[in-house]
């Protein structure tokens, strides 16, 4: 989010973080809707991890 606040494009952010532009777009959308709460991982489906 700091790079986005600096005015960097989704493409530039994605390249810097080695993720896809869709991932950056998802992060930015969640942040726009939910602010800091949007940065927390969402619950995942399936059986919980066991160690």
QUITAHU-V273803 format. One line per field, one symbol per residue. ss: DSSP state (H for helix, E for strand, C for the rest). Layout:
# QUITAHU-V273803
ss: ???
This chain:
# QUITAHU-V273803
ss: CHHHHCCCCHHHHHHHHCCCHHHHHHHHHHHHHHHHHHHCCCCCCCCCCCC
